[in-house]
Structure formats: structure tokens, C-alpha cells
Amino acid sequence: MLTYSFENLGDDALYIYLYKCIRADILSGALKTGERLPSKRAFARQLNISTITIENAYALLQTEGYIYSEPKRGYFVSDIQAAFVGDPNLQQGVLRARTERWDSSAGSKRSGGSASGLGKNGPEENSLDIWSDFDENDMPDGRVTVVERTAEQENSSKISRNTFFADFSSNQTRKENFPFSVWTRLIRQVMADRGEHLLRNAPGGGVYELRKMIAAHLREFRDMYVSPEQIIIGAGTEYLYGILIQLLGFDSVYAVENPGYSKIGKIYEAHGVACRYIDLDHCGICPDLLEEVGANVIHITPSHHFPTGITMPISRRYELLGWAARAENRYIIEDDYDSEFRMTGKPIPTLQSIDRNGQVIYINTFTKTLASTIRISYMVLPVPLLALYRKKLGFYSCTVSNFEQYTLAAFIREGHYEKHINRMRNSYRRKRNALLEAIEKSPLADLVTISEEDAGLHFLMKVNTERTDEEIIDSAQRHGIRLTSLSYYYHDERMSKDFSAKNETETKSGTKGGKNEMAAVESRQKQEHTFVINYSNIEEEQIDEAVKRLYESVVG
């Protein structure tokens, strides 16, 4: 009989604690693959807690891929163990990391260091040996952005942006959403209190105070125990991509998601490095294809893939960690560009938080949560890369001004950032719900299927039509609506006639590469008539009219 004690609940909500208990049993093998979990009502009676608590814990486990449900049968344990085949040490390391971190946060008396190697109480009580002589005064001087993960400007050349009644391709921050009054007050405060520091060259990795605030934020909200010294601040993620190429090597083979944010691949290609476009299945990027193309660095968005909205299940995450662990020079770049805006449940745990080998590089940005014009992004380097970064690239100056860094540090320290995220999450949730409700009540509902609406600031709308994507987009433009199709985000090579003909020949000859590439073309063709609906830049009072025009665009 499955039972748990709630004596060491700590600061966790009850459903979070129960989720951690079940997750630990799945990882340890105490709960076997395919084993049926108790029904919500029976489990609630057994544990003497509410069914809502059980439901929330099961929902989180299902979202992360630890369990799956079958209609009228219940919930079952997913095949997590298969992810550890070939690397038995990975399972023990991951389980130990999760258990130690859980004990620390829940106030358990069990001993042991944290998964990060920084001590169970996190970075504030410990320092890294490599940075033991760190003094910020001794350091050298120092998604379109991630937030703009939409179609490139060529798509808008036909009609000026100002002529659109509703733009479903834009993720730009609306002016009423930015906390101008608080930001203005903090700017004045920084000028009054930090005059000397504003004129002092910052360390290459950024102002230490901001890095400390980011580390605290990651610990609190993303379950990441990192040292401030691991954090490198830069003016936008594009700049950080370039830094990583220099750090990881121009001879490395970089793999990116297909479909995906096209600018990522272009940045790698612009730096002259080998870039491979790897096709996705329903779980995300495919490890087998990574082996085929010889990639040793992969760039992924596991918490919320752009543009498909896929949340990578935990089994696939462990598969990728296993892939990285098989060679010392393999790294995973985890782009967590919009994890703050998950609309249901708790944010998905990061790959970095379950990485035991120091092979995950975490990247995030403030452009998504604040504004695209606030060019402050950061990456968290694993400890083994810190010495190499300092030796090889420590001469770089920080590309973000002290003025902005101290202001943002104060914004986070005084709790304004958390309040702002909560306010924006509620605002976007209301807007999303209003848009989905308007679609459901309109004639458009009979023609479309909505998916991936629970995370990020966009969802997918598949249209049941014989018209081409281009015809629908052109019709939408005539009705004052700007749309972007999912097929737009596939790498262009997939649709070239020579490419398709070449792989048709390979497929007939039975070569593995031909089969994979033809499968990619078929996958892209299946995504036709699917559109990426960004709703963050739409005014609520526009929604009903915008949906009416969407319907008119679809039917012609």
C-alpha cells in the first residue's frame, strides 16, 4: 500500500510534498514502470487529505512525464528506467541530487551536500575553490531577441505593422504592462545611493549584486542551487550564444531544434560553426539523431518548446543527460526563455537542476518578463567550465551598463520582480481565457483545434481547410490580421525540391539518412494549416472582433 508521512513538510505546499514523494519512489524504482497509482479518492482517504491535493500532485507528475493516464483506467508510472540504460550511474546521481535538494528545502535532518556541490544550504554558505580569490574590483573591465520569437521582418514587408487590427505574431510588451513608476523610483534611488559604483568598471561577468539576486531567484523559483560566480550577464541572449561558441569551440558541432526559433541557427552559422537541424518527435529533440549527425553541443527549450509548445517529459530529459554523459565534451544549452509564464501548475524543473555531471548550461533573459528593450540576459555555467571561461574569456567587459544592473538588482531584491511576474501571469491568463472563450463561441470553433495553451504566451491553432497556409495568411492580412504558420519555423532546407528528391532516392535505396529526412518532410507536411497564435500583444477589447476577422480569413 502506497503511503507517506507528512511530518517533514517544511515550507512546501502539501501537493508539492506529495509530488516529491511519488517522484522519488519512481526514480528509485520503488514504483515500477506500468504500475497503477491509487485512485484520487482512495488515495485521499488513505492519506487523510483532500482529493484536490492528490489531483494537483498527479497533474504535476503527469506534466513532467513521470506518470501517464488512461481514460477510465487511472494513472500509471511511465517508463523512466529506460532512460538510464547504458549509464547506471546516472540514475543514482539524479536520485541523490533530487533527494538531497528535497531534504534541504523540506528541513529534513538527513545529512549530505547539495546537488550543486555547494553545500546543502546553497551558495551563500559555501564558495567555489576556483573563485576563492574572487574580488569584483580585480576582475577585467567589464529570441529579434528571445522575447521576439516570431516570424522575421520579411513576413511583415507587405503591410506595415501599424495597419494590422490585431497582430498574433508579436510578443512585444505593451506599455501599460511595464512597471514605469517603480522602475523610475528605483532609478532615482540607484543614482542617489550608487553614484560611485555606477562609474566603476563592472566585473566581466556582471555586477556581483545582480548575480547574487539572480542566484537567489533561481534557488527560490527554479530549484537551482548555483553560486553567483557561475552567473554571466550579457546584453541579450544573442551575445551569450557568441560567448558560448568561443568557450565550447569553433570545431564543435552544434545541434538546434527543428522547427525552432530560426535566429539561433543563423547565429551559429554566422560564427562559422557546424550547425545541424534536428527534428522533433512528440517528446522533443531525438537523441538518436544527435548521434547520427555527430553533435556534441545541443541547444534546446525543454520547458516550453518554441513554437510547438512541447514540454519535454522527464524520461527524454534523462535520455539527453545520458547522451551528454557519454563524452566529456558534450554540453546541453538549456534555453528557459519563458518558464515564468506557465499558466497551470508549478513551473517545470530545469535540466540544470537534475544535472550531476556539470554538462548543462542554463540561459534565461529578462526581456520576456519585463520588456524586449531591457537587454539583460544571463547564463549559468557549470562549475567545470568556470576555470576555462575565466582563463579563455575573462578579458571581456560586461556588455550591460552598471546603471541597469543595479536598478534590476534592486527591483528583484525589494520583491517587485516576483510581484510583476505574478501580475503579468494573471493578466496573460485572463487574456488567453478570453481569447479561447471567444473562439469557442464563434463559428471558428467548428473549423479549428486548439493545443498547447497551458504554457508560454502562445498556443497552436490547427485549421481544418484545404487552403494553403500562404492563402490563409494573405487573406488574414486583407482582414487586418497578422498570422504566422507553424511551418514557417522549419529549417528551409526541408522544403527544397532538390533536398526532397535526394532523400526520396535515399529512401528507395533503404539508407537510414533518407528515411529520417523523408520522415522530417512528412512531419512538416502534417503541420500545415497550423498557426502560432501569440496573444500577449492583443488588447482584450479587440478579442471578439479579432476572432470574427480570423474566421473570415479562414473561410476566405
PAMI-299570 format. One line per 2 residues: their letters; for each residue x, y negated, z of C-alpha. Coordinates in Angstrom, 3 decimals, decimal comma, always signed. Example, Ala and Ser with C-alpha at 12.3 -4.5 7.8 and 13.67 -1.06 7.14 Angstrom:
BEGIN
as> +12,300/+4,500/+7,800  +13,670/+1,060/+7,140
This chain:
BEGIN
ml> +0,000/+0,000/+0,000  +1,366/-3,413/-1,033
ty> +1,617/-5,704/+1,980  +3,648/-8,731/+3,028
sf> +4,361/-10,714/+6,167  +3,883/-14,461/+6,194
en> +5,984/-15,171/+9,290  +8,813/-16,856/+7,359
lg> +6,600/-19,008/+5,191  +8,793/-22,098/+5,611
dd> +7,740/-25,115/+3,543  +6,280/-23,070/+0,684
al> +2,617/-23,102/-0,210  +1,058/-19,719/+0,571
yi> +0,620/-18,739/-3,080  +4,249/-19,657/-3,845
yl> +5,479/-17,497/-0,984  +3,336/-14,559/-2,157
yk> +4,595/-15,072/-5,723  +8,195/-14,885/-4,470
ci> +7,464/-11,700/-2,510  +5,976/-9,912/-5,506
ra> +8,690/-11,212/-7,833  +11,417/-9,894/-5,518
di> +9,773/-6,444/-5,457  +9,572/-6,411/-9,270
ls> +13,219/-7,395/-9,663  +14,379/-4,831/-7,101
ga> +12,372/-2,067/-8,743  +10,106/-1,544/-5,725
lk> +7,256/-2,322/-8,091  +7,702/-0,175/-11,192
tg> +7,060/-1,035/-14,820  +3,412/-0,482/-15,651
er> +2,370/-0,239/-12,002  -1,042/-1,720/-11,352
lp> -1,296/-4,515/-8,810  -4,192/-4,649/-6,340
sk> -7,319/-6,451/-7,472  -7,575/-10,040/-6,315
ra> -10,465/-9,361/-3,944  -8,963/-6,205/-2,435
fa> -5,537/-7,821/-2,036  -7,088/-10,892/-0,402
rq> -8,950/-8,735/+2,144  -5,824/-6,713/+2,857
ln> -3,632/-9,779/+3,458  -6,438/-11,766/+5,097
is> -6,009/-14,699/+2,713  -8,252/-16,280/+0,062
ti> -8,754/-14,868/-3,419  -7,720/-18,270/-4,785
ti> -4,264/-17,763/-3,254  -3,966/-14,351/-4,927
en> -5,243/-15,760/-8,214  -2,699/-18,603/-8,199
ay> +0,189/-16,251/-7,363  -0,833/-13,817/-10,123
al> -1,244/-16,674/-12,602  +2,306/-17,890/-11,924
lq> +3,742/-14,379/-12,218  +1,883/-13,878/-15,494
te> +3,040/-17,224/-16,890  +6,665/-16,288/-16,222
gy> +6,224/-12,823/-17,696  +6,635/-10,703/-14,559
iy> +3,143/-9,236/-14,943  +0,512/-8,952/-17,659
se> -3,253/-8,486/-17,593  -5,597/-6,178/-19,445
pk> -9,304/-7,050/-19,745  -11,458/-5,195/-17,195
rg> -8,433/-3,203/-16,005  -6,396/-5,644/-13,945
yf> -2,785/-6,787/-13,626  +0,288/-4,650/-14,359
vs> +4,055/-5,015/-13,884  +5,917/-5,991/-17,055
di> +8,967/-4,095/-18,311  +11,619/-6,264/-16,687
qa> +14,103/-3,421/-16,198  +14,665/-3,090/-19,957
af> +16,315/-6,488/-19,949  +19,133/-5,148/-17,747
vg> +20,043/-2,164/-19,918  +23,772/-2,224/-20,611
dp> +24,517/-4,632/-17,769  +23,602/-3,109/-14,383
nl> +25,456/-5,853/-12,525  +23,160/-8,497/-13,993
qq> +20,089/-7,152/-12,196  +21,798/-7,066/-8,802
gv> +23,254/-10,516/-9,326  +19,920/-12,012/-10,335
lr> +18,064/-10,372/-7,463  +20,702/-11,531/-4,993
ar> +20,547/-15,078/-6,366  +16,760/-15,259/-6,097
te> +16,694/-13,669/-2,627  +19,407/-15,919/-1,191
rw> +17,773/-19,037/-2,595  +14,404/-17,897/-1,294
ds> +15,835/-17,276/+2,192  +17,371/-20,742/+2,277
sa> +14,206/-22,552/+1,225  +11,912/-20,483/+3,462
gs> +14,039/-20,864/+6,554  +14,974/-17,185/+6,833
kr> +17,694/-16,218/+9,277  +19,353/-13,821/+6,857
sg> +22,878/-14,924/+6,001  +24,620/-15,378/+2,693
gs> +25,715/-18,131/+0,352  +23,517/-19,693/-2,270
as> +23,456/-18,540/-5,861  +25,421/-21,533/-6,952
gl> +28,364/-20,679/-4,745  +27,899/-23,975/-2,908
gk> +26,588/-22,556/+0,358  +23,057/-21,719/+1,351
ng> +22,230/-25,252/+2,370  +23,054/-26,620/-1,065
pe> +25,713/-29,023/-2,291  +25,567/-31,610/+0,478
en> +27,353/-29,361/+2,971  +29,921/-27,973/+0,570
sl> +32,283/-29,216/-2,084  +33,873/-27,579/-5,085
di> +37,569/-26,815/-4,796  +38,184/-28,186/-8,260
ws> +36,738/-31,549/-7,190  +38,217/-31,641/-3,689
df> +40,292/-34,691/-4,653  +37,326/-36,408/-6,299
de> +37,091/-40,176/-5,922  +34,822/-42,016/-8,298
nd> +37,153/-45,021/-8,316  +40,027/-42,828/-9,527
mp> +38,106/-41,369/-12,457  +38,668/-42,583/-16,037
dg> +36,530/-45,536/-17,159  +33,596/-44,846/-17,722
rv> +14,613/-35,142/-29,217  +14,941/-39,593/-32,851
tv> +15,707/-38,732/-29,057  +14,461/-35,662/-27,226
ve> +11,282/-37,559/-26,382  +10,705/-38,161/-30,067
rt> +10,344/-34,530/-31,117  +8,138/-35,442/-34,050
ae> +8,477/-35,455/-37,837  +11,236/-37,643/-39,267
qe> +10,549/-41,078/-40,696  +10,260/-39,742/-44,255
ns> +6,834/-38,441/-43,350  +5,637/-41,958/-42,499
sk> +7,064/-43,742/-45,530  +3,812/-43,514/-47,468
is> +1,822/-45,524/-44,949  +3,070/-47,949/-42,323
rn> +2,685/-46,683/-38,750  +0,617/-49,756/-37,913
tf> -2,098/-48,717/-40,383  -2,939/-45,479/-38,562
fa> -6,035/-45,455/-36,411  -4,593/-42,514/-34,443
df> -1,081/-41,075/-34,607  -0,980/-37,440/-33,491
ss> +2,714/-37,136/-34,339  +4,071/-39,686/-31,847
nq> +5,201/-39,146/-28,271  +6,109/-42,782/-27,668
tr> +5,394/-44,174/-24,193  +2,504/-46,608/-24,060
ke> +3,382/-49,905/-22,392  +0,671/-49,541/-19,745
nf> +2,309/-46,291/-18,600  +5,686/-47,787/-17,732
pf> +6,096/-48,982/-14,092  +7,209/-52,505/-15,007
sv> +6,516/-54,109/-11,610  +8,513/-51,534/-9,641
wt> +11,328/-51,479/-12,192  +11,566/-55,284/-12,159
rl> +11,763/-55,359/-8,355  +14,498/-52,724/-8,335
ir> +16,480/-54,597/-10,978  +16,470/-57,697/-8,770
qv> +17,416/-55,601/-5,758  +20,326/-53,985/-7,595
ma> +21,583/-57,375/-8,781  +21,443/-58,738/-5,233
dr> +22,962/-55,738/-3,462  +25,272/-54,181/-6,052
ge> +26,954/-57,143/-7,708  +30,483/-55,854/-7,222
hl> +29,603/-52,302/-8,256  +27,895/-53,493/-11,421
lr> +31,205/-54,890/-12,657  +33,268/-51,858/-11,718
na> +34,032/-49,146/-14,273  +31,987/-46,025/-13,547
pg> +33,483/-42,521/-13,495  +33,345/-40,706/-16,811
gg> +30,519/-38,524/-15,546  +28,439/-41,460/-14,384
vy> +27,749/-43,377/-11,173  +28,048/-40,933/-8,283
el> +24,934/-42,259/-6,533  +22,735/-41,439/-9,529
rk> +24,254/-37,995/-9,896  +23,556/-37,366/-6,214
mi> +19,910/-38,380/-6,679  +19,570/-36,147/-9,751
aa> +21,070/-33,199/-7,832  +18,555/-33,741/-5,019
hl> +15,696/-33,961/-7,526  +16,764/-30,731/-9,233
re> +17,041/-28,964/-5,892  +13,587/-30,104/-4,810
fr> +11,642/-29,650/-8,032  +13,588/-27,173/-10,191
dm> +15,089/-24,864/-7,545  +18,588/-25,701/-8,826
yv> +21,384/-25,930/-6,269  +24,097/-27,929/-8,014
sp> +26,778/-30,343/-6,935  +26,595/-33,988/-8,073
eq> +30,021/-33,434/-9,625  +28,525/-30,884/-12,014
ii> +26,263/-33,554/-13,493  +27,451/-35,544/-16,506
ig> +25,390/-38,593/-17,518  +25,231/-39,857/-21,096
ag> +23,272/-42,248/-23,296  +20,825/-39,749/-24,775
te> +20,983/-36,037/-25,384  +22,443/-36,517/-28,863
yl> +25,605/-37,926/-27,272  +25,749/-34,976/-24,862
yg> +25,420/-32,484/-27,735  +28,543/-34,021/-29,250
il> +30,388/-33,751/-25,937  +29,451/-30,078/-25,680
iq> +30,734/-29,357/-29,182  +34,102/-30,823/-28,209
ll> +34,051/-28,874/-24,947  +32,980/-25,483/-26,320
gf> +34,972/-25,722/-29,524  +34,558/-26,527/-33,200
ds> +35,253/-22,881/-34,003  +32,213/-21,693/-32,052
vy> +29,080/-20,536/-33,887  +26,031/-22,447/-32,654
av> +22,528/-20,991/-32,924  +19,326/-23,052/-32,774
en> +15,651/-22,134/-32,736  +13,664/-21,852/-35,952
pg> +11,206/-23,526/-36,004  +12,563/-26,263/-33,803
ys> +13,498/-29,886/-33,410  +15,317/-30,437/-36,704
ki> +17,701/-33,094/-35,447  +19,504/-30,588/-33,186
gk> +20,713/-28,551/-36,163  +21,607/-31,703/-38,066
iy> +23,789/-32,902/-35,185  +25,713/-29,631/-35,108
ea> +26,141/-29,668/-38,871  +27,250/-33,323/-38,801
hg> +30,064/-32,311/-36,442  +31,214/-29,716/-38,959
va> +30,482/-26,648/-36,850  +28,774/-23,444/-37,974
cr> +25,053/-23,631/-37,195  +22,674/-20,697/-37,544
yi> +18,877/-20,978/-37,509  +17,422/-18,079/-35,528
dl> +13,818/-17,037/-35,967  +11,455/-16,674/-33,036
dh> +9,055/-13,948/-32,063  +6,236/-14,342/-29,534
cg> +8,803/-14,424/-26,686  +11,208/-16,948/-28,198
ic> +14,643/-16,552/-29,762  +15,652/-12,962/-30,637
pd> +18,857/-11,603/-29,014  +19,389/-9,011/-31,776
ll> +19,601/-11,772/-34,374  +22,231/-13,563/-32,290
ee> +24,458/-10,514/-32,580  +23,872/-10,327/-36,329
vg> +24,959/-13,920/-37,032  +27,903/-13,825/-34,617
an> +26,684/-16,739/-32,491  +28,424/-17,465/-29,200
vi> +26,500/-20,640/-28,208  +22,713/-20,891/-28,334
hi> +20,553/-24,000/-27,890  +17,062/-23,181/-26,627
tp> +13,974/-24,695/-24,980  +12,757/-21,757/-22,839
sh> +10,320/-23,562/-20,539  +8,279/-25,043/-23,379
hf> +9,482/-24,470/-26,904  +9,046/-27,279/-29,362
pt> +6,920/-27,158/-31,446  +5,265/-23,747/-30,909
gi> +4,710/-24,235/-27,156  +6,072/-20,753/-26,341
tm> +7,061/-20,192/-22,713  +9,863/-17,646/-22,703
pi> +8,929/-14,707/-20,414  +11,301/-13,640/-17,703
sr> +12,253/-10,397/-19,490  +13,554/-12,322/-22,511
ry> +15,420/-14,740/-20,238  +17,279/-11,863/-18,646
el> +17,981/-10,403/-22,072  +19,635/-13,673/-23,085
lg> +21,613/-13,824/-19,837  +22,740/-10,274/-20,574
wa> +23,754/-11,312/-24,092  +25,831/-14,176/-22,651
ar> +27,422/-11,950/-20,008  +28,861/-9,594/-22,626
ae> +31,532/-12,127/-23,662  +33,351/-14,870/-21,760
nr> +32,991/-17,473/-24,500  +29,200/-17,225/-24,771
yi> +27,041/-20,049/-23,459  +23,353/-20,939/-23,342
ie> +22,372/-24,602/-23,652  +19,045/-24,909/-21,846
dd> +17,148/-27,975/-23,054  +14,472/-28,680/-20,433
yd> +13,086/-31,709/-22,236  +9,500/-31,827/-20,891
se> +9,270/-29,395/-17,975  +7,810/-32,133/-15,751
fr> +4,576/-32,144/-17,740  +3,306/-28,633/-17,193
mt> -0,457/-29,112/-16,814  -1,298/-25,935/-14,896
gk> +0,635/-24,135/-12,186  +4,166/-24,641/-10,969
pi> +6,955/-25,635/-13,411  +8,696/-22,592/-14,912
pt> +12,029/-21,765/-13,167  +15,090/-22,689/-15,191
lq> +17,534/-20,249/-16,733  +20,261/-22,080/-14,851
si> +18,656/-21,145/-11,536  +18,977/-17,400/-12,264
dr> +22,381/-17,536/-13,970  +25,021/-15,681/-11,954
ng> +27,926/-15,918/-14,405  +28,153/-19,662/-14,986
qv> +27,149/-19,498/-18,645  +24,080/-21,737/-18,733
iy> +24,441/-25,470/-19,443  +21,320/-27,354/-18,385
in> +20,268/-30,539/-20,214  +17,452/-32,943/-19,436
tf> +16,504/-36,541/-20,127  +14,580/-39,437/-18,593
tk> +13,316/-40,570/-21,988  +10,375/-38,184/-21,790
tl> +9,199/-39,143/-18,326  +9,971/-42,881/-18,407
as> +10,481/-44,288/-21,907  +12,410/-43,439/-25,061
ti> +14,287/-46,735/-24,774  +15,757/-45,755/-21,402
ri> +18,717/-43,944/-22,861  +19,726/-41,885/-19,839
sy> +20,176/-38,144/-20,155  +22,292/-35,672/-18,217
mv> +23,726/-32,190/-18,347  +24,689/-29,796/-15,564
lp> +27,913/-27,954/-16,328  +28,511/-24,528/-14,762
vp> +31,401/-24,507/-12,314  +33,798/-22,568/-14,618
ll> +33,536/-25,331/-17,246  +34,249/-28,224/-14,876
al> +38,036/-27,894/-14,921  +38,075/-27,629/-18,708
yr> +35,815/-30,681/-19,044  +37,967/-32,784/-16,732
kk> +41,178/-31,711/-18,466  +39,919/-31,964/-22,032
lg> +37,348/-34,781/-21,986  +37,889/-36,607/-18,716
fy> +39,233/-39,644/-20,580  +35,750/-40,546/-21,901
sc> +33,976/-43,534/-20,361  +30,354/-43,184/-19,292
tv> +28,079/-44,466/-22,060  +25,316/-45,700/-19,729
sn> +25,711/-49,073/-18,027  +26,091/-49,236/-14,251
fe> +23,145/-51,629/-14,204  +20,729/-48,969/-15,494
qy> +22,260/-46,179/-13,447  +21,947/-47,958/-10,100
tl> +18,383/-49,018/-10,935  +17,364/-45,456/-11,796
aa> +19,106/-44,120/-8,685  +17,024/-46,479/-6,536
fi> +13,881/-45,523/-8,465  +14,459/-41,854/-7,591
re> +15,698/-42,452/-4,026  +12,645/-44,505/-2,996
gh> +10,235/-41,862/-4,299  +8,960/-43,870/-7,275
ye> +10,058/-41,283/-9,820  +8,071/-38,494/-8,195
kh> +5,007/-40,738/-7,912  +5,380/-41,808/-11,536
in> +5,586/-38,207/-12,782  +2,509/-37,239/-10,765
rm> +0,595/-40,250/-12,075  +1,587/-39,555/-15,670
rn> +0,826/-35,835/-15,366  -2,686/-36,667/-14,152
sy> -3,123/-39,265/-16,883  -1,988/-36,898/-19,629
rr> -4,135/-34,096/-18,220  -7,216/-36,328/-18,379
kr> -6,357/-37,354/-21,916  -5,753/-33,758/-23,006
na> -9,020/-32,606/-21,431  -10,941/-35,447/-23,079
ll> -9,453/-34,566/-26,470  -10,171/-30,838/-26,109
ea> -13,713/-31,579/-24,953  -14,283/-33,915/-27,898
ie> -13,076/-31,215/-30,302  -15,292/-28,608/-28,642
ks> -18,381/-30,821/-29,032  -17,678/-31,753/-32,644
pl> -18,218/-29,806/-35,892  -14,433/-29,446/-35,963
ad> -14,709/-26,725/-33,283  -16,087/-24,261/-35,852
lv> -13,021/-24,761/-38,059  -10,091/-24,775/-35,638
ti> -8,408/-22,675/-32,958  -6,505/-24,418/-30,141
se> -3,468/-22,842/-28,454  -0,507/-23,671/-26,175
ed> -2,375/-26,508/-24,460  -1,161/-25,902/-20,887
ag> +2,317/-27,431/-21,070  +4,027/-30,453/-22,549
lh> +2,296/-33,280/-24,366  +1,133/-31,455/-27,465
fl> -0,854/-28,414/-28,472  -1,352/-26,429/-31,679
mk> -4,459/-26,667/-33,843  -4,883/-23,916/-36,443
vn> -7,369/-24,786/-39,191  -9,444/-22,166/-40,983
te> -9,146/-23,516/-44,513  -7,934/-22,710/-47,999
rt> -6,443/-26,175/-48,403  -2,687/-26,622/-48,169
de> -1,003/-28,420/-45,291  +0,004/-31,228/-47,647
ei> -3,594/-31,717/-48,803  -4,844/-31,977/-45,226
id> -2,042/-34,378/-44,245  -2,743/-36,600/-47,262
sa> -6,480/-36,537/-46,501  -5,755/-37,437/-42,865
qr> -3,660/-40,410/-43,959  -6,540/-41,690/-46,044
hg> -8,715/-41,488/-42,935  -6,138/-43,333/-40,831
ir> -4,870/-40,232/-39,014  -1,226/-39,184/-38,884
lt> -0,604/-35,425/-38,636  +2,420/-33,150/-38,690
sl> +2,216/-29,483/-39,651  +3,984/-26,719/-37,755
sy> +5,560/-25,526/-40,998  +7,437/-28,845/-41,203
yy> +9,678/-27,800/-38,318  +11,053/-24,712/-40,022
hd> +14,525/-24,988/-41,486  +14,142/-25,999/-45,151
er> +16,286/-23,100/-46,407  +13,445/-20,738/-45,562
ms> +11,247/-22,105/-48,326  +13,746/-22,367/-51,167
kd> +12,850/-20,222/-54,176  +16,434/-19,020/-54,610
fs> +16,561/-18,009/-50,965  +13,295/-16,065/-51,141
ak> +14,274/-14,384/-54,411  +17,656/-13,424/-53,000
ne> +16,124/-11,831/-49,933  +13,416/-10,096/-51,936
te> +16,237/-8,329/-53,778  +17,958/-7,503/-50,496
tk> +14,724/-6,183/-49,043  +14,172/-3,886/-52,021
sg> +17,708/-2,594/-51,597  +16,987/-1,902/-47,926
tk> +19,526/-4,266/-46,384  +18,823/-5,344/-42,819
gg> +19,502/-9,002/-43,517  +16,960/-9,053/-46,333
kn> +14,270/-7,572/-44,101  +14,925/-10,096/-41,379
em> +14,881/-13,048/-43,734  +11,743/-11,934/-45,534
aa> +10,109/-11,448/-42,146  +11,057/-15,055/-41,394
ve> +9,423/-16,261/-44,599  +6,298/-14,232/-43,799
sr> +6,259/-15,664/-40,274  +6,390/-19,177/-41,635
qk> +3,603/-18,461/-44,088  +1,435/-17,253/-41,198
qe> +1,906/-20,664/-39,547  +0,372/-22,511/-42,480
ht> -2,674/-24,620/-41,630  -1,363/-25,090/-38,065
fv> -0,799/-28,649/-36,868  +1,119/-30,055/-33,908
in> -1,209/-32,398/-32,010  +0,679/-34,878/-29,824
ys> -1,769/-36,766/-27,633  +0,392/-38,918/-25,339
ni> +0,168/-41,986/-27,582  -3,606/-41,810/-28,185
ee> -5,915/-44,203/-26,335  -8,775/-42,442/-24,567
eq> -11,349/-44,776/-26,095  -10,089/-43,698/-29,538
id> -10,582/-39,980/-28,993  -14,171/-39,495/-30,221
ea> -13,582/-41,482/-33,405  -10,203/-39,801/-33,950
vk> -11,785/-36,339/-33,718  -14,510/-37,407/-36,147
rl> -11,841/-38,519/-38,618  -9,910/-35,290/-38,042
ye> -12,977/-33,318/-39,070  -13,449/-35,464/-42,165
sv> -9,785/-34,933/-43,024  -10,086/-31,166/-42,770
vg> -13,253/-30,839/-44,863  -11,961/-33,356/-47,398
